[in-house]
Amino acid sequence: MREKRTHSQAAFTLIELSIVLVIIGLIVGGVLVGRDLIKAAEVRAQVSQIGKFNLAANTFRGKYGYLPGDIPDPDASNFGFAKRGAFPHQGDGNGIIEGLINGADQQGGETVMFWVDLTSANGMNLNLIEGSFSRAKTSASYSSSGGSEVLKPGSPGVDDFLPKAKLGSTNYIYAWSGGLTGGDGTNYYTLSGVVYIDEGSPSANPDLTPNQAYAIDKKMDDGMPQSGTVTTMYRDVNNCGFCYAGGANGGLSDNNIGGPVTDPANASGETNSAYTCYDFPDPLHPSLPLTYSIATNGNLPNCALSFKFQ
């Protein structure tokens, strides 16, 4: 009898252990599914935010005849918007969102007034987008000292000039134009990590993962890092000006500055690494399109994205 009880107890213990393992498996699976759902929701929210900005800009242009930030005086003043400055690109009505004022990027330019115009007129919030960005000045400059007006994330800081991205972290959205040549006449929104604003231009770093960048690109465009309306290009005044995210040294390699990878044999010797946002060309298959570095480092913050105005 004692032996039978021992066998029964052993069998019962195994059943209990199996049940516990199943429960643990369900919990782990639930956590993983929940995490994936959260990530998917974040991507949807980010895509929606860019769509809302496009809608707001088009609504503004339909009502006032100009893009926000680009509306000139006396129209700006007559409509109740902040008075435009006296320098170039403080509201010239040419349809291009520019930040150059008197030879330097300044806070009084159209790139920052873009957000002011979308949120306030006649001292009231227009509610075209969320937020309030009225700290941006219309005067020629905050400072020419190159450092006394460095504005870091937080309040007061970058938050007073640019909207936070829905993906969080250090990511913000800023408007600019010019593309890699600096003069392509196209307007962009960029999603990147902003370190600070100095004299009106963002010092920016890639702060999206290849997984996030691919998911956003795929939902909005072709899922390819350097083609279509969504690309890994971004604007950074300090490091490379107009550049592509990814590559050695956090995106500052010679394969990225100034244009897309055009070296089919990859003669400069760049290799995929922990810094890449997209994979470099395969010398054996140079015709293959560039793809996001999902397999290499899909969860490292190596990417930034620009979206053409729609």
LOPA-540572 format. One record per residue (C-alpha): residue number from 1; residue in one letter; z negated, y, x. Coordinates in pm, 1 decimal. Each point is the difference from the previous one (the first is absolute). Example, Ala and Ser with C-alpha at 12.3 -4.5 7.8 and 13.67 -1.06 7.14 Angstrom:
# LOPA-540572
<site nr="1" rest="a" Z="-780.0" Y="-450.0" X="1230.0"/>
<site nr="2" rest="s" Z="66.0" Y="344.0" X="137.0"/>
***
This chain:
# LOPA-540572
<site nr="1" rest="m" Z="0.0" Y="0.0" X="0.0"/>
<site nr="2" rest="r" Z="-88.6" Y="235.8" X="282.5"/>
<site nr="3" rest="e" Z="340.4" Y="-61.8" X="163.4"/>
<site nr="4" rest="k" Z="180.4" Y="72.2" X="-328.3"/>
<site nr="5" rest="r" Z="-190.1" Y="326.1" X="-39.5"/>
<site nr="6" rest="t" Z="90.6" Y="98.5" X="356.0"/>
<site nr="7" rest="h" Z="367.9" Y="-64.4" X="-63.7"/>
<site nr="8" rest="s" Z="-18.9" Y="193.9" X="-326.6"/>
<site nr="9" rest="q" Z="-173.1" Y="288.1" X="169.6"/>
<site nr="10" rest="a" Z="264.3" Y="4.5" X="275.0"/>
<site nr="11" rest="a" Z="280.4" Y="-2.4" X="-253.8"/>
<site nr="12" rest="f" Z="-166.4" Y="281.4" X="-194.1"/>
<site nr="13" rest="t" Z="-41.4" Y="201.7" X="320.1"/>
<site nr="14" rest="l" Z="370.1" Y="-35.4" X="77.7"/>
<site nr="15" rest="i" Z="89.1" Y="114.2" X="-350.7"/>
<site nr="16" rest="e" Z="-229.3" Y="300.1" X="35.9"/>
<site nr="17" rest="l" Z="153.7" Y="84.6" X="338.7"/>
<site nr="18" rest="s" Z="348.3" Y="-24.3" X="-146.6"/>
<site nr="19" rest="i" Z="-95.5" Y="230.5" X="-284.8"/>
<site nr="20" rest="v" Z="-149.3" Y="249.9" X="245.9"/>
<site nr="21" rest="l" Z="316.2" Y="-8.7" X="214.0"/>
<site nr="22" rest="v" Z="217.1" Y="53.6" X="-305.6"/>
<site nr="23" rest="i" Z="-213.3" Y="297.1" X="-106.8"/>
<site nr="24" rest="i" Z="17.7" Y="148.4" X="350.5"/>
<site nr="25" rest="g" Z="376.1" Y="-48.8" X="-0.3"/>
<site nr="26" rest="l" Z="29.9" Y="175.2" X="-334.3"/>
<site nr="27" rest="i" Z="-212.8" Y="289.1" X="121.7"/>
<site nr="28" rest="v" Z="200.7" Y="39.8" X="321.3"/>
<site nr="29" rest="g" Z="325.4" Y="-27.6" X="-192.7"/>
<site nr="30" rest="g" Z="-122.2" Y="257.4" X="-248.4"/>
<site nr="31" rest="v" Z="-95.8" Y="238.3" X="280.3"/>
<site nr="32" rest="l" Z="341.4" Y="-37.5" X="162.2"/>
<site nr="33" rest="v" Z="182.6" Y="48.7" X="-328.4"/>
<site nr="34" rest="g" Z="-217.7" Y="301.2" X="-77.4"/>
<site nr="35" rest="r" Z="73.9" Y="150.4" X="340.8"/>
<site nr="36" rest="d" Z="373.4" Y="-49.8" X="-51.8"/>
<site nr="37" rest="l" Z="-21.3" Y="160.8" X="-342.9"/>
<site nr="38" rest="i" Z="-181.9" Y="301.3" X="146.9"/>
<site nr="39" rest="k" Z="264.8" Y="38.8" X="270.6"/>
<site nr="40" rest="a" Z="278.7" Y="-25.4" X="-256.6"/>
<site nr="41" rest="a" Z="-173.0" Y="261.1" X="-217.1"/>
<site nr="42" rest="e" Z="-29.3" Y="234.9" X="297.9"/>
<site nr="43" rest="v" Z="370.9" Y="-32.3" X="70.7"/>
<site nr="44" rest="r" Z="86.5" Y="65.6" X="-366.0"/>
<site nr="45" rest="a" Z="-225.3" Y="305.8" X="0.3"/>
<site nr="46" rest="q" Z="169.3" Y="132.1" X="314.3"/>
<site nr="47" rest="v" Z="348.0" Y="-52.7" X="-141.5"/>
<site nr="48" rest="s" Z="-108.9" Y="171.0" X="-320.7"/>
<site nr="49" rest="q" Z="-138.6" Y="297.5" X="193.6"/>
<site nr="50" rest="i" Z="332.1" Y="62.9" X="175.4"/>
<site nr="51" rest="g" Z="177.3" Y="-32.3" X="-334.6"/>
<site nr="52" rest="k" Z="-234.3" Y="258.3" X="-154.0"/>
<site nr="53" rest="f" Z="71.6" Y="242.7" X="284.8"/>
<site nr="54" rest="n" Z="373.7" Y="-39.3" X="-54.8"/>
<site nr="55" rest="l" Z="-43.6" Y="54.7" X="-373.1"/>
<site nr="56" rest="a" Z="-218.4" Y="305.9" X="56.5"/>
<site nr="57" rest="a" Z="244.8" Y="156.5" X="247.5"/>
<site nr="58" rest="n" Z="293.9" Y="-56.4" X="-234.3"/>
<site nr="59" rest="t" Z="-195.3" Y="134.3" X="-296.4"/>
<site nr="60" rest="f" Z="-85.6" Y="310.2" X="201.5"/>
<site nr="61" rest="r" Z="361.7" Y="52.9" X="104.1"/>
<site nr="62" rest="g" Z="119.8" Y="-46.7" X="-355.2"/>
<site nr="63" rest="k" Z="-241.5" Y="261.7" X="-128.4"/>
<site nr="64" rest="y" Z="11.1" Y="260.0" X="279.5"/>
<site nr="65" rest="g" Z="337.3" Y="-61.0" X="163.2"/>
<site nr="66" rest="y" Z="-138.4" Y="-81.3" X="346.6"/>
<site nr="67" rest="l" Z="-191.1" Y="-273.4" X="174.7"/>
<site nr="68" rest="p" Z="-372.3" Y="68.4" X="36.3"/>
<site nr="69" rest="g" Z="-72.6" Y="187.2" X="321.5"/>
<site nr="70" rest="d" Z="360.8" Y="114.1" X="21.5"/>
<site nr="71" rest="i" Z="-15.1" Y="248.7" X="-287.5"/>
<site nr="72" rest="p" Z="61.2" Y="353.9" X="135.2"/>
<site nr="73" rest="d" Z="-140.4" Y="332.8" X="-100.2"/>
<site nr="74" rest="p" Z="23.9" Y="183.0" X="-231.2"/>
<site nr="75" rest="d" Z="38.9" Y="-315.0" X="-212.7"/>
<site nr="76" rest="a" Z="-314.6" Y="-160.4" X="141.0"/>
<site nr="77" rest="s" Z="-214.4" Y="303.7" X="-77.8"/>
<site nr="78" rest="n" Z="159.0" Y="48.5" X="-342.3"/>
<site nr="79" rest="f" Z="-81.3" Y="-359.8" X="-93.5"/>
<site nr="80" rest="g" Z="-359.0" Y="42.8" X="118.8"/>
<site nr="81" rest="f" Z="22.8" Y="-199.2" X="321.5"/>
<site nr="82" rest="a" Z="-142.0" Y="111.9" X="332.2"/>
<site nr="83" rest="k" Z="197.7" Y="282.7" X="154.2"/>
<site nr="84" rest="r" Z="243.4" Y="-116.0" X="264.2"/>
<site nr="85" rest="g" Z="-26.3" Y="111.7" X="361.5"/>
<site nr="86" rest="a" Z="240.3" Y="215.1" X="197.7"/>
<site nr="87" rest="f" Z="109.9" Y="-263.2" X="250.0"/>
<site nr="88" rest="p" Z="282.2" Y="-256.7" X="-22.4"/>
<site nr="89" rest="h" Z="-74.7" Y="-314.4" X="-198.9"/>
<site nr="90" rest="q" Z="-281.9" Y="152.8" X="-202.4"/>
<site nr="91" rest="g" Z="210.3" Y="-34.6" X="-312.2"/>
<site nr="92" rest="d" Z="371.4" Y="48.2" X="65.7"/>
<site nr="93" rest="g" Z="140.3" Y="-192.6" X="-295.9"/>
<site nr="94" rest="n" Z="238.2" Y="-214.7" X="204.6"/>
<site nr="95" rest="g" Z="-118.9" Y="-330.5" X="-145.6"/>
<site nr="96" rest="i" Z="-147.5" Y="-123.8" X="329.1"/>
<site nr="97" rest="i" Z="-374.9" Y="-27.6" X="57.9"/>
<site nr="98" rest="e" Z="-46.4" Y="154.7" X="343.2"/>
<site nr="99" rest="g" Z="-304.3" Y="79.8" X="208.4"/>
<site nr="100" rest="l" Z="139.3" Y="218.4" X="274.1"/>
<site nr="101" rest="i" Z="-127.3" Y="355.6" X="-7.2"/>
<site nr="102" rest="n" Z="90.8" Y="243.6" X="272.3"/>
<site nr="103" rest="g" Z="78.5" Y="-281.1" X="242.1"/>
<site nr="104" rest="a" Z="-304.6" Y="-219.9" X="-54.9"/>
<site nr="105" rest="d" Z="-135.9" Y="-234.1" X="-265.4"/>
<site nr="106" rest="q" Z="-256.6" Y="196.6" X="-197.9"/>
<site nr="107" rest="q" Z="-227.1" Y="-55.0" X="-297.7"/>
<site nr="108" rest="g" Z="180.7" Y="268.7" X="-197.2"/>
<site nr="109" rest="g" Z="321.9" Y="-198.9" X="-17.6"/>
<site nr="110" rest="e" Z="164.6" Y="-179.9" X="-287.6"/>
<site nr="111" rest="t" Z="-132.9" Y="-336.4" X="115.9"/>
<site nr="112" rest="v" Z="-354.1" Y="89.3" X="-103.8"/>
<site nr="113" rest="m" Z="84.5" Y="247.7" X="-278.3"/>
<site nr="114" rest="f" Z="182.9" Y="-292.0" X="-162.0"/>
<site nr="115" rest="w" Z="-336.7" Y="-142.4" X="-108.7"/>
<site nr="116" rest="v" Z="-145.2" Y="338.3" X="-93.4"/>
<site nr="117" rest="d" Z="289.4" Y="71.6" X="-236.9"/>
<site nr="118" rest="l" Z="-37.2" Y="-339.8" X="-165.8"/>
<site nr="119" rest="t" Z="-363.7" Y="65.5" X="-83.0"/>
<site nr="120" rest="s" Z="-62.1" Y="368.1" X="-66.1"/>
<site nr="121" rest="a" Z="152.2" Y="310.8" X="-159.9"/>
<site nr="122" rest="n" Z="-162.7" Y="305.5" X="-156.5"/>
<site nr="123" rest="g" Z="-332.0" Y="-131.3" X="129.0"/>
<site nr="124" rest="m" Z="26.2" Y="-313.0" X="-212.7"/>
<site nr="125" rest="n" Z="72.7" Y="-361.6" X="82.0"/>
<site nr="126" rest="l" Z="350.0" Y="-105.6" X="-107.3"/>
<site nr="127" rest="n" Z="-106.3" Y="-365.6" X="-7.8"/>
<site nr="128" rest="l" Z="338.1" Y="-113.3" X="131.2"/>
<site nr="129" rest="i" Z="-187.3" Y="-209.8" X="256.5"/>
<site nr="130" rest="e" Z="-363.3" Y="-73.7" X="73.6"/>
<site nr="131" rest="g" Z="-195.8" Y="218.1" X="238.2"/>
<site nr="132" rest="s" Z="-35.6" Y="358.3" X="111.8"/>
<site nr="133" rest="f" Z="151.2" Y="129.8" X="322.1"/>
<site nr="134" rest="s" Z="-48.3" Y="374.2" X="-29.0"/>
<site nr="135" rest="r" Z="-141.2" Y="41.1" X="351.3"/>
<site nr="136" rest="a" Z="350.6" Y="10.5" X="146.6"/>
<site nr="137" rest="k" Z="89.7" Y="355.8" X="92.4"/>
<site nr="138" rest="t" Z="320.7" Y="189.2" X="-57.8"/>
<site nr="139" rest="s" Z="-57.2" Y="218.3" X="304.0"/>
<site nr="140" rest="a" Z="198.6" Y="-64.6" X="314.7"/>
<site nr="141" rest="s" Z="-267.3" Y="-198.2" X="173.8"/>
<site nr="142" rest="y" Z="-361.1" Y="-106.9" X="8.3"/>
<site nr="143" rest="s" Z="-10.0" Y="33.3" X="373.8"/>
<site nr="144" rest="s" Z="227.7" Y="-11.9" X="301.6"/>
<site nr="145" rest="s" Z="-267.6" Y="-138.2" X="228.1"/>
<site nr="146" rest="g" Z="112.8" Y="-357.9" X="-44.5"/>
<site nr="147" rest="g" Z="-342.9" Y="-132.9" X="-84.5"/>
<site nr="148" rest="s" Z="-229.7" Y="234.2" X="-187.2"/>
<site nr="149" rest="e" Z="133.0" Y="-114.8" X="-335.6"/>
<site nr="150" rest="v" Z="-2.5" Y="-373.4" X="56.0"/>
<site nr="151" rest="l" Z="-86.2" Y="-155.0" X="-334.9"/>
<site nr="152" rest="k" Z="-127.4" Y="-354.8" X="-6.1"/>
<site nr="153" rest="p" Z="-17.5" Y="-236.2" X="-297.8"/>
<site nr="154" rest="g" Z="-286.3" Y="86.6" X="-231.8"/>
<site nr="155" rest="s" Z="-85.7" Y="312.5" X="-190.4"/>
<site nr="156" rest="p" Z="71.5" Y="264.5" X="102.5"/>
<site nr="157" rest="g" Z="285.7" Y="-146.5" X="198.0"/>
<site nr="158" rest="v" Z="320.0" Y="-193.0" X="-55.0"/>
<site nr="159" rest="d" Z="-107.2" Y="-71.1" X="-359.8"/>
<site nr="160" rest="d" Z="46.8" Y="369.6" X="-76.1"/>
<site nr="161" rest="f" Z="364.9" Y="-12.8" X="103.6"/>
<site nr="162" rest="l" Z="134.9" Y="-347.3" X="-73.2"/>
<site nr="163" rest="p" Z="-58.2" Y="-265.8" X="-267.0"/>
<site nr="164" rest="k" Z="-171.8" Y="-318.9" X="103.8"/>
<site nr="165" rest="a" Z="210.8" Y="-312.0" X="-21.3"/>
<site nr="166" rest="k" Z="-105.3" Y="-264.5" X="-249.8"/>
<site nr="167" rest="l" Z="-13.7" Y="-258.7" X="278.1"/>
<site nr="168" rest="g" Z="-296.0" Y="183.3" X="147.7"/>
<site nr="169" rest="s" Z="-115.0" Y="-17.0" X="362.5"/>
<site nr="170" rest="t" Z="131.3" Y="308.3" X="187.7"/>
<site nr="171" rest="n" Z="325.5" Y="3.0" X="-198.6"/>
<site nr="172" rest="y" Z="126.0" Y="319.7" X="-161.7"/>
<site nr="173" rest="i" Z="330.6" Y="112.2" X="-148.1"/>
<site nr="174" rest="y" Z="191.5" Y="294.1" X="144.9"/>
<site nr="175" rest="a" Z="339.5" Y="153.6" X="-76.8"/>
<site nr="176" rest="w" Z="253.1" Y="96.5" X="262.8"/>
<site nr="177" rest="s" Z="373.0" Y="-1.0" X="74.1"/>
<site nr="178" rest="g" Z="245.6" Y="-60.1" X="279.2"/>
<site nr="179" rest="g" Z="-14.7" Y="-369.1" X="76.4"/>
<site nr="180" rest="l" Z="38.3" Y="-128.3" X="353.1"/>
<site nr="181" rest="t" Z="247.2" Y="271.8" X="93.3"/>
<site nr="182" rest="g" Z="-225.5" Y="273.6" X="-132.1"/>
<site nr="183" rest="g" Z="286.0" Y="136.2" X="-207.7"/>
<site nr="184" rest="d" Z="134.6" Y="-260.5" X="-240.7"/>
<site nr="185" rest="g" Z="-75.8" Y="222.5" X="-299.7"/>
<site nr="186" rest="t" Z="-195.3" Y="-276.6" X="-174.7"/>
<site nr="187" rest="n" Z="-351.2" Y="34.0" X="-140.3"/>
<site nr="188" rest="y" Z="-257.3" Y="-273.2" X="52.7"/>
<site nr="189" rest="y" Z="-348.1" Y="-102.9" X="-97.2"/>
<site nr="190" rest="t" Z="-182.3" Y="-175.7" X="280.1"/>
<site nr="191" rest="l" Z="-291.2" Y="-239.8" X="-28.8"/>
<site nr="192" rest="s" Z="-190.3" Y="-15.8" X="327.9"/>
<site nr="193" rest="g" Z="-339.8" Y="40.8" X="158.1"/>
<site nr="194" rest="v" Z="-68.6" Y="369.7" X="54.9"/>
<site nr="195" rest="v" Z="-228.7" Y="78.4" X="292.5"/>
<site nr="196" rest="y" Z="-6.0" Y="376.4" X="-54.2"/>
<site nr="197" rest="i" Z="207.5" Y="300.5" X="-99.3"/>
<site nr="198" rest="d" Z="57.4" Y="254.6" X="273.5"/>
<site nr="199" rest="e" Z="217.9" Y="303.9" X="-71.5"/>
<site nr="200" rest="g" Z="127.9" Y="-164.0" X="-316.6"/>
<site nr="201" rest="s" Z="141.9" Y="-327.2" X="129.9"/>
<site nr="202" rest="p" Z="-176.2" Y="-333.2" X="-18.2"/>
<site nr="203" rest="s" Z="-100.8" Y="-193.2" X="303.6"/>
<site nr="204" rest="a" Z="73.6" Y="-338.8" X="-144.7"/>
<site nr="205" rest="n" Z="-35.3" Y="-363.3" X="98.9"/>
<site nr="206" rest="p" Z="125.8" Y="-315.5" X="-169.2"/>
<site nr="207" rest="d" Z="-278.8" Y="-138.9" X="-219.5"/>
<site nr="208" rest="l" Z="177.5" Y="-247.2" X="-228.0"/>
<site nr="209" rest="t" Z="21.2" Y="-368.2" X="80.2"/>
<site nr="210" rest="p" Z="341.2" Y="-167.8" X="15.8"/>
<site nr="211" rest="n" Z="-105.6" Y="-200.0" X="-306.8"/>
<site nr="212" rest="q" Z="-71.1" Y="319.9" X="-195.4"/>
<site nr="213" rest="a" Z="311.6" Y="175.9" X="124.3"/>
<site nr="214" rest="y" Z="221.5" Y="-294.8" X="-89.0"/>
<site nr="215" rest="a" Z="-153.3" Y="-37.4" X="-345.3"/>
<site nr="216" rest="i" Z="53.5" Y="370.3" X="-77.5"/>
<site nr="217" rest="d" Z="350.5" Y="3.0" X="147.5"/>
<site nr="218" rest="k" Z="95.6" Y="-312.6" X="-194.0"/>
<site nr="219" rest="k" Z="-121.1" Y="146.5" X="-330.2"/>
<site nr="220" rest="m" Z="174.3" Y="332.3" X="49.6"/>
<site nr="221" rest="d" Z="300.4" Y="-80.4" X="216.4"/>
<site nr="222" rest="d" Z="152.9" Y="-278.9" X="210.0"/>
<site nr="223" rest="g" Z="-302.6" Y="-129.8" X="190.6"/>
<site nr="224" rest="m" Z="159.4" Y="89.5" X="334.3"/>
<site nr="225" rest="p" Z="-184.5" Y="232.7" X="241.2"/>
<site nr="226" rest="q" Z="287.8" Y="222.7" X="109.6"/>
<site nr="227" rest="s" Z="243.7" Y="16.1" X="-288.8"/>
<site nr="228" rest="g" Z="19.0" Y="132.7" X="-353.4"/>
<site nr="229" rest="t" Z="-217.6" Y="264.3" X="-163.4"/>
<site nr="230" rest="v" Z="-326.7" Y="-137.7" X="141.3"/>
<site nr="231" rest="t" Z="-27.6" Y="-22.4" X="378.7"/>
<site nr="232" rest="t" Z="-262.8" Y="-23.6" X="270.4"/>
<site nr="233" rest="m" Z="86.4" Y="351.3" X="118.0"/>
<site nr="234" rest="y" Z="-270.9" Y="265.7" X="2.8"/>
<site nr="235" rest="r" Z="-68.1" Y="357.3" X="112.5"/>
<site nr="236" rest="d" Z="-259.6" Y="69.3" X="267.5"/>
<site nr="237" rest="v" Z="-6.8" Y="335.7" X="174.0"/>
<site nr="238" rest="n" Z="-195.0" Y="-109.0" X="306.3"/>
<site nr="239" rest="n" Z="130.9" Y="-331.7" X="122.9"/>
<site nr="240" rest="c" Z="363.9" Y="-61.5" X="-75.2"/>
<site nr="241" rest="g" Z="90.4" Y="257.3" X="-264.0"/>
<site nr="242" rest="f" Z="237.8" Y="-210.4" X="-206.9"/>
<site nr="243" rest="c" Z="-48.2" Y="-366.9" X="78.0"/>
<site nr="244" rest="y" Z="-7.8" Y="-354.1" X="-127.9"/>
<site nr="245" rest="a" Z="-327.6" Y="-188.3" X="-28.1"/>
<site nr="246" rest="g" Z="-34.1" Y="-311.6" X="208.6"/>
<site nr="247" rest="g" Z="64.3" Y="-108.2" X="354.0"/>
<site nr="248" rest="a" Z="-194.8" Y="25.3" X="320.1"/>
<site nr="249" rest="n" Z="-264.4" Y="269.0" X="36.9"/>
<site nr="250" rest="g" Z="-47.1" Y="31.4" X="-372.8"/>
<site nr="251" rest="g" Z="357.1" Y="101.5" X="-76.8"/>
<site nr="252" rest="l" Z="71.3" Y="231.2" X="291.3"/>
<site nr="253" rest="s" Z="238.2" Y="-225.6" X="188.9"/>
<site nr="254" rest="d" Z="346.2" Y="111.7" X="103.8"/>
<site nr="255" rest="n" Z="143.6" Y="-235.0" X="-261.1"/>
<site nr="256" rest="n" Z="-159.3" Y="201.1" X="-279.5"/>
<site nr="257" rest="i" Z="3.0" Y="367.5" X="89.2"/>
<site nr="258" rest="g" Z="294.9" Y="187.9" X="-137.1"/>
<site nr="259" rest="g" Z="162.5" Y="-275.4" X="-198.4"/>
<site nr="260" rest="p" Z="18.5" Y="-360.8" X="-104.9"/>
<site nr="261" rest="v" Z="38.7" Y="-285.7" X="242.7"/>
<site nr="262" rest="t" Z="363.1" Y="12.6" X="108.1"/>
<site nr="263" rest="d" Z="-18.6" Y="-221.9" X="306.9"/>
<site nr="264" rest="p" Z="133.5" Y="-336.5" X="-127.0"/>
<site nr="265" rest="a" Z="-94.5" Y="-181.7" X="318.3"/>
<site nr="266" rest="n" Z="-343.4" Y="164.3" X="15.5"/>
<site nr="267" rest="a" Z="73.8" Y="87.9" X="362.3"/>
<site nr="268" rest="s" Z="-305.8" Y="223.6" X="24.4"/>
<site nr="269" rest="g" Z="-215.6" Y="-309.7" X="-15.5"/>
<site nr="270" rest="e" Z="-206.4" Y="81.6" X="-309.7"/>
<site nr="271" rest="t" Z="-175.8" Y="-299.7" X="-148.6"/>
<site nr="272" rest="n" Z="-186.8" Y="-66.6" X="-318.2"/>
<site nr="273" rest="s" Z="-367.5" Y="61.1" X="55.7"/>
<site nr="274" rest="a" Z="-325.4" Y="92.0" X="-170.6"/>
<site nr="275" rest="y" Z="140.9" Y="353.5" X="-37.3"/>
<site nr="276" rest="t" Z="317.7" Y="-78.1" X="-188.8"/>
<site nr="277" rest="c" Z="72.9" Y="91.5" X="-359.2"/>
<site nr="278" rest="y" Z="338.7" Y="-170.4" X="4.0"/>
<site nr="279" rest="d" Z="144.9" Y="-267.7" X="224.7"/>
<site nr="280" rest="f" Z="231.2" Y="104.1" X="279.8"/>
<site nr="281" rest="p" Z="354.4" Y="-135.5" X="9.7"/>
<site nr="282" rest="d" Z="45.1" Y="-354.0" X="115.9"/>
<site nr="283" rest="p" Z="232.6" Y="14.7" X="303.8"/>
<site nr="284" rest="l" Z="154.1" Y="-328.8" X="-110.5"/>
<site nr="285" rest="h" Z="61.1" Y="126.7" X="-354.3"/>
<site nr="286" rest="p" Z="55.5" Y="377.9" X="27.5"/>
<site nr="287" rest="s" Z="171.1" Y="24.9" X="-337.1"/>
<site nr="288" rest="l" Z="-305.8" Y="-114.3" X="-193.5"/>
<site nr="289" rest="p" Z="-172.8" Y="284.6" X="-188.3"/>
<site nr="290" rest="l" Z="-340.2" Y="124.9" X="109.6"/>
<site nr="291" rest="t" Z="-290.4" Y="-138.3" X="-201.2"/>
<site nr="292" rest="y" Z="-366.1" Y="88.6" X="-33.0"/>
<site nr="293" rest="s" Z="-234.2" Y="-167.7" X="251.3"/>
<site nr="294" rest="i" Z="-175.0" Y="-205.7" X="-264.0"/>
<site nr="295" rest="a" Z="-12.9" Y="-319.6" X="202.9"/>
<site nr="296" rest="t" Z="-105.4" Y="179.3" X="318.5"/>
<site nr="297" rest="n" Z="-274.5" Y="228.8" X="-127.4"/>
<site nr="298" rest="g" Z="28.1" Y="42.9" X="-373.7"/>
<site nr="299" rest="n" Z="-349.9" Y="144.1" X="-45.3"/>
<site nr="300" rest="l" Z="-15.7" Y="251.6" X="285.9"/>
<site nr="301" rest="p" Z="37.1" Y="374.5" X="-79.7"/>
<site nr="302" rest="n" Z="334.6" Y="57.9" X="174.0"/>
<site nr="303" rest="c" Z="224.5" Y="148.9" X="-268.6"/>
<site nr="304" rest="a" Z="80.3" Y="327.0" X="-171.8"/>
<site nr="305" rest="l" Z="255.5" Y="51.0" X="-275.9"/>
<site nr="306" rest="s" Z="226.3" Y="283.0" X="-109.4"/>
<site nr="307" rest="f" Z="154.7" Y="20.9" X="-347.0"/>
<site nr="308" rest="k" Z="305.7" Y="209.4" X="-76.0"/>
<site nr="309" rest="f" Z="-47.7" Y="237.9" X="-291.1"/>
<site nr="310" rest="q" Z="147.1" Y="-152.8" X="-315.6"/>
***
